Amino acid sequence: MSFVDTLRQWDTAVTCVERQDLSQALRIFLAIQEPNSKISFDIGCLHLLNQDLDAAEKAFDCSIRKDEHLAVAFFQRGMTFYKKKRYEESLADFQHAFKALRGNQLIDYKALGLRYKLYACEVLINVALAEAQLGHWEKAHESLVKALNYKTDAKLNIIDKALDSALKQKLFKPVEFPSKVLFKPNKHYVAELEKKDYLGKAKVVASVVPQDAFSGFAPLQPQVEDGPTRPKEPEVLRALEGEPHTVLFEFVPETSDELAVVPGNIVFVLQKGADNWASVIFNERRGLVPYNYLEPLEIHLASKQNEGVSQPPSRKPPTRPERKQEHKQPTDNSYIVKVRFTFNFAVSVPPGSPYAILIEKISKKLNRPPTAITLSLTSEATEQSIINASTEMESVWSRASGVHITLWCTTTEVSKCETHFVALHSYVSSNPEDLSFHQGDTITLLSRVNQDWLEGQCNGNTGIFPASFVEKVPVNGQ
């Protein structure tokens, strides 16, 4: 889906919410094939309004996975966990939200398209409430006293009420986000959607192919004079791996090796098994999806038959196919370990596994060395809850519910040296995952996508950008 199509659907969905047509808004949002962090946040808010807490959790997971600095997404996921009575996870997310404020009294999201101010004192009120639900009344009182340091005159009253209740060891009301307030697309982009036809209608002047009806356009020119040309999009490179298929029905995974998809998603099938299960790639993740939930997607550049994406069918999905032994969930009572990180994931380990096997599995998932990872039984890594090589693992596995156990994970590795770039030219994003910046801006490198594209952070935003538009700053450079 192009940036313009995404922008148009995003704007239409927000308009539906303003008209109180929430069900139609949610259908439009879910049809967006590659939602960015803000759109995923909006989807989560609508699921919260519908009291669909599981779907809301998945949406906020997606939002955080695409922007780990979006404090309001941590705040909303923490509220979701609170409503599910998973107070330890709720506490961890509220604490993440407070850290993302970086000592500021508030974050005003108006510049990002969200008419909402996230106050540090309100986040701390919810931190205190989660601690109170866990029976940690002293910590709850400390968090509320801390909230006074971040107070504003308008928020002083709710802090006083919460403190009064905490002193009596009575629960108080959480501070909730107004879920009908959503991120909106840039109004200047929306205003231009119908005003201009940037590409025009190309005509074939001459062609060596008989009856050639192809119409297209030339690649975009450099954005600045004498600037570097835009490299090929990494998404195009990824599309060369596997066969494209459209998802027809929502699929909810039951094991850690299966992949969650919804109608309208485009996945790339790497291998189809005889058991009617397919190994696919979606959003850079690999997993198994029933092949009878998919439909081959034929791409013809010149065909008018394939203009637009057909609406997902309304019929019921087919029955879940049986898994062959090599794909079935382990039958040896292996433990499914759900790991709470900045995003959630699961690993499977044999029963009674030593610490070395557990940490190796998690290390591979996070692509970080075991020495950089700290595991704990609770959201707060205390001396009693930390799991390491000296831990008696029998006591850990005894806490499992059936074959499932939840652990918390933090990374303690300190990067040796951050890599910074300075922008040689201004770059304006052409899709939601790109990072916009101006000439002279400093960009912190997060990862290398390929030889032409980098992922970085600039002015509080995260995204990918062409490597040819920037120059590395010397280690001792300012």
N, C-alpha and C positions, 0 to 999 in steps of 0.2 A: 504494500500500500504506500502510495507516494505521500510526501509531507503535506501537500495540498489536500489530498483526500482525508488524511488523518485530521488535519486542522478543521476541515468542513464538518466531519462527523463529531468531533469534539465540541465544536460550537453548537451544533444541532442538539446534542445531548444535554448540554448546559441549559439551552433554551427550553427544552422539555421539562427540566427540573424547575425552572422559573415558572412554568405553567402548571406545576404540580403533577405532571404526568411522569411519575417516577419509574413506572414499569417500562415505558417506551424509552426513557433515558438510559436505563440499564441495558436494554436490548441493543441500543446503538453503541454504547460504550463497549459491550462485550464483542461486538462485531469488528472492533478495531484490532487489526492483526498484530501489531507491534506496539502496544501501549507504552508510553514513557512513564517515568516515575510519577508525574503529576496526574496523568490519566488513571494509573493504577490506584493512586490515592483516592481519586473521585469515585472509582468503582467500589473501593472498600467502604467509603462513607455511605454509599447507597445500600450496600449489603447490611451495614449497621442499622440503617433506618428500617430495613425489612427484617431485622432481628436474625439474619442469617450469619451467625457469628463465625462459622467455619469458613464460609466464602469470604467474609471480611478479613479474617486472619490471612488467608492466602493472598488476597489483593494487597494488603499492607506489607506482607513478606516481599512481594514483587516490587512494590514501590521502594522499599528499603534496599533491596538487592541492587536496584538501578541507581540509587542515590543514597549512600550510607550517611550523608550529612543532613538529611531532611528531618529535622527535629520533630516537626508536627506529625510525620508518619510514625515515628516511635511513640509519640504521645497517643495517637489513635490506636495503634496496635496494643499499647499498654491498657487502654480503655477496653479493647476487645477481650483481652485476657482477664481483666477485672470482671467483666460481665460473665465470663465463663468460669469464674471462681478459681482461676489459676493465678493465685496472688503472687507467687514467687516470680513467675514470668512477667506479670504485670509490673511488679516493682523494678525488675531489671530494665524494662523498656522505659519507664518513667525516669529512671536514673540516666539512661542513654539520652533521653530528650533533654534533661537538665545539662548534661555535659556538652551537648551540641550547642547550647546557648553560649558557652565559652565565657561565662562570667557576666554576660550582658543582662540587663533588666528585662528585655523583651526582644522578640524578633517580629518585625512587621513584614508580612508576606505580600503586601499590596503590590510591590514591584514585580513579583513573580506571578501575579494574576489571582491571588487569593486574598479576599478582604477579611483578614483575620490577624490579630496580634497574639502571639504565644508568650505569655508572661512567665518569668522564672518562678515567681511566688506561687502561681497556680499549679505549675508542674510539681513544686515541692509539696503543695497541699496533697496532691494525689500520691506522691511518694510516701508521705506520712500515713495516708489512708491505707495503702497496701501494707505498710509495716504494721499498722494497727490490726489489720485482718489476720496477719501472721502472729499476733500476740506480742509484738515487739513495741510495747507502749513507750518505753524510754526513748527508743530511736525515733518513734513517731513524734514525740514531743520535741526532740532535737531538730528534726526536719522542719517543724512548724516555726521554731525559734529562728532557724536559718532563713525561713521564708520572709521573716520581718526585715531582714537585711536587703531584700529585693522588692520590698513592698512599694506600691504606689498608693496615693490617697484613695483612689477608687476601689482598690482591692483590700484595703486594711480591714474592712468590716468582716469579710469572709475568713480572713486569717484569724481574727479574734474569736469568731464563732467556732472555728475548728480547734483552736487552742483550748477554749473552754470545754469542749466535748472531750478532747484528749485527756485533760486533767481529771475528768470524771470517768475515764476509760470507756467512753461511749463513742460509737462510730458516727461519722459525719458524712455529708453528701460529697461525692466527687465533683470536680470541675470537669464538665463535659464540653467537647467541641460541638458547635452547631453544625450537624452533619449535612444540612442543605446548603451550606456555604462550600462551594467547590472551587478548585483551580479552574480558571478560564484561559483560553488561548489568547495570545497577544492581540489586543484589539486592533492594532495597526495592520497586522497580517490579515485578520478577519475582514477588515474594511476593504482590503485590496482583492479579496477572493473573486468578487463579481465585477469589479471595476475594469480590470485589465485582462487581456488575453496575451500573456507574456510570450507564448510560443507561436500563436497564430495558427492558421490552417495551411500546412505545407502542401504543395502540389508537385507531382512528378513532372519535371520538364522533359527529361529524356531518360530512357532506360533500355538496357540491352536485353532485359527479360521481357518476353512477349506478355502482354496483358498484365503488366506489373501494376498493382494497385497500392503498393507500399507508400505510406506517407510518414515522415519522421522529422527529426530536427537534428541540428549539429550539436556537438557537445558544448557545454558552457565554456566561455572564454575565461581567462584569469580574472580574478576579482579586482586586481590592482594593476596599474601599468607596470610592465616589466616584472610582474610578480610570477611566482611559480605556477605551473598548471596544476589543476586539481587531480590527484591520483585516483585510480579506480577505487570505487567504494568497497570496503571490506565485505559488506553484505553480499555483493555480487560474487566475490571470490568464494564465500561460504556456500552460495547457492549452487556452485559447481559440484559440490559433494552430495551425492544421493539424488533420488528422484523426487520432485516436488509433488506433494499430495495435499488436498484440502481436508480438514477435519470436519466430519458431518455431525458428530454427536459429542457431548461432553463425556470425558472419561476421567473418573476419579481413581487414582492408584490405590492398590491395597498392599503393595510391597515396595521396598525401597528402590528396586530396580525398574519400576514402572514410572511413567511420565504423565503428569496432569496436563490435559489439553481441553479446549473448549471449541464449539463450532465456529468455523471461520478461520482458525489458526492454519498457517501453512507450515507443514513439517517436511523434512527431507528423509525419505526411506533409504536406509543403508542396506538392509537385508530383511527379506521376508522369510519367516520360518514355515515349516510344514504344518505347524500347529496353529496357523492363522494369527500369529503375533509378529509384529514388525519392529525392528530396531531402527529408531528414528533420531534425528537431531531437531531440536526446537529451542530457540534462544540460547544457542551454544551449549545446550545440555543434551545428553544422550539418555535414552531410556526405551522401554517397551510400551507399545500401544497396540490394541487389537486392530488388525488390518481391515476388518470389516467395518471399522469406524472411519475409514479413510476413503478418499476418492482421488484417483490420479488427476493431476492438474496439468493440462496441456497449455503451453505458452506459445502463441503465434504472434509475432510482432506485427504482422500486417492484417491479421484477421479481425473483422468486426464482430464475429460471433462471440468473442471472449471479452468484449468490453464490459468492465465492471465485474464484480464478484457476485455470483449467484447466492441468494439467501439460503441459509441452512434449512434442511427439511424439517417439517414439524412432526414427522412420525416418530414413534418411540425408537430408541436405539436397540440394536440387536443384542442378544444375550452375550455375556462375557465368554469368550472361548476358553477352553481348558488349556492350562499350561502344561507343557511337557516337563519331565522331571528336571531337566537342566535349567528350566526357568522358574520352577515353582518355588514358593517360599520354603526355606529350609525345613525339612521334616525332622531334623535332629534337635529340635527345641532351641535352636540358635537364638541368641538375644538380639532384639531389634533396639538399637541405642539411638534415641532421638537427641540430637545435640542442638542446644540453643546457643547460637552465635549472633552476629549482627543479622544473619539470616539463618533459617532452620534447615537441617538436613538429617539424614538417618544413615547408619551403618549397621551391618549385620556381623556378629562375631560368634564363634562357637561357644557353647556353654562352659562356664568356669574359666574363660580366657584370662591369661595373665595380663598385666598392665601393658607389656610390650606390644602384644597383638592389638589391643584396643587403641593405643596411641598411634600405632603405625597406620591403622585404618583411617583415623581422623586426620593424620598428617597428610595422607594421600589426597583426601577430600579437599583439604584447605590449601594443598600445595605449599606447605610450610614445614620446616624441620620440627621434629618432636620437642626439641629443647625450647622452641618458641611458643609452645602451647601449654596452657594451664587448664586442667579439668577440675570441676568441683561438683559436689552433689546438690548444691544450692546456688541461687543466683549470686550470693555473696561468697567470694572465695576466702573462707576463713581457714585457720589452721586445722580445725576439725573436719571441714568439708572438702578440702583439697585432695585430689587423687593423684598419686605419683608412684614411682617405682617401689617405694617402701610401704605402700598401702596394702592391707590385707584384702585381696579382691573378693574373698567370700562374703565379707560384710557388705561390699558394694552390690554384688549380684543378689544378695538377700533382700535388697530394697526394691527389686524388680516386681512389677505387677504382671504376673503371668510371665511372658517372655519379653515384655517391654519395660524400658527404663529411660528416664530423661536425665541428661547431664548438661551442665553449663560449661561453656568454653570461652576463654579469653586468650589473647595473644600477648605475650610479654616481650616479644622481640622488639628491640629498638633498631630502626634502620640505621645503617652505618652512615649514610649520607644521602640526603634527598637530592634528586636531580631536578634542576630548574632550567627552564627555557625562557628566552625573551622573544616576543612576537616581532618578526621582521615586517609583517604586513598585517593589516586588519583582516579578520575572517568572519564572515556571516554564515551561520548555520543554515543548511538546506533541509535538515530533518531533525526531529526532536532529540536524537542521540548525539548530535554534533555539539561542539563547544565553541561559542562565539567569543571573540576577543578583539581588542584594538591594538594597533601598532604600539609597541613599547610595553605592553602588559607582560607581567611575569606569570609563567605557568609552571605548576608543580607536576612532574611526571608521576603517573600512577602505574602504567604498564605500557608495553609495546604490543599493539594489535598485529602489525606486520611491518614490513620494511617501509611502507608508505604512510601508515597511520599510527598515531599515538593516542593514548588515553591520559587525560590530565585534569587538573583542577585549576580554575581561575575565577577570581571574584566571587567565591562561594558556590560556583557551579561546576559540575562534572560532566565530561563528555569526550568524544573523540575529535581529532583534528589532524590535518595533513602535516606530516613531518617537515615538508619543504617550506612551510610558512614560519618556522621558528628556528632559533639558533640556541645551542646549549650555552648556559651561563657558566663561566669558569668557577671552580670550587671556591675560590676566594673572592668571586665577583659580588658586587652589591646588587 
